């Protein structure tokens, strides 16, 4: 039950890690110091809430 609306609700939270190169996303960019700006492994966190009409 969603308390503010008093309607039925369902929520899902999750997290996953993907290798962005497996999806065709280009090479990681590097700073002049050699440090990588974007890693190949990317963590995606998500929260989904559904409320009945």
N, C-alpha and C positions, 0 to 999 in steps of 0.2 A: 504494500500500500504506500503510495506516494503521499506523505503527510500534508504538504501544502495544498494539493489538489483533491485529496481523498479519493483518488482513482487507483486502480490496479496498476502496478508497475513491475518491471523486471530490470535488473542491472547486471552488467557483465564487466569485469575488469580483467585485463590481461597484459602480457608483455611478451615480446618475441625478439630474437636477434636474427638478422638476415645478413648474408654476404651480398652487398649491393652490386658487386661485379657479376654475380649470377643473373642479374636482371638487366645487364647491359649498360649500367651506369658507369661513366668514364673513370679514368685513373684518378687516384687521390692527388690533390694539389699539395705541394710542399712549400714551406717558407724558406727563405735563403739560409736559415740555420739548419735546414734538413728536417725540421719537425713537420709531421703530417697534419694537414688541416682537417681532412675528413678521412676517417678510417674506412677500411673495407667492411668491417663488421659494424652494423648500425643497429642500435636497440630501438624498438618501437613500443611505446606504452599506449594503451588505449582504454577508454572508459565509454561504455555504451549504456544508455538509459532509454527504455521504452515505456511510455505511459499510454494506457488505454484511453480511447475517446469516449 
